[in-house]
Amino acid sequence: MVPTEECESKDQTDHGNGDLTRWPRAVRLAVETHALSTNTETTRVWCSIENLEKIVPGLVTDSLVAKGPNAISVVRLAVSDPALVAANVLVLRREFPTANVARVAGRAPGVLDLEPKTLSEAAGEVKRLLASLDDVDAAVEANPALLDLPRLTHALETLKRTMPSSDGAKVLRRNPSMLFVDSGVREGYQE
């Protein structure tokens, strides 16, 4: 959670009584729900949201968050350890320098809540497994589920077995839903 003095020293106009329309409706609802379920003042949660937006500009205001169930995950991320989130942002920027980190996290907020070492190792393995692509950064931005190594490995093995003459990485890039082949996930990203 964000330190108390940081929240209390901020101007409260955007919290509680002020104009919250700059935030997506799904985020406003998720903040209210989180505050009620954890018996936390909404101003504290909004302070955490603003801090998260400073760490990952565009994440909370991104239309991807506004459209889906990820708003709840983003609020959970906002009230988690900001140092961990910042460390993971740095890992993603280092490993995938041309990828938009806010887009990656908007599609899969859980990547910012991993241990940085785990995320860094996963990123290295993803780059190795998808080495035949010239746009690995763009592929991860479009489909952060690629960072789920067991799922990626399983999909590549299935594609190799069922389509032996095809490049599994390129098949996944053209058709990202193939990542979920034989996984029981029908569509979208699961947290």
Disulfide bonds with the S-S distance in Angstrom:
none
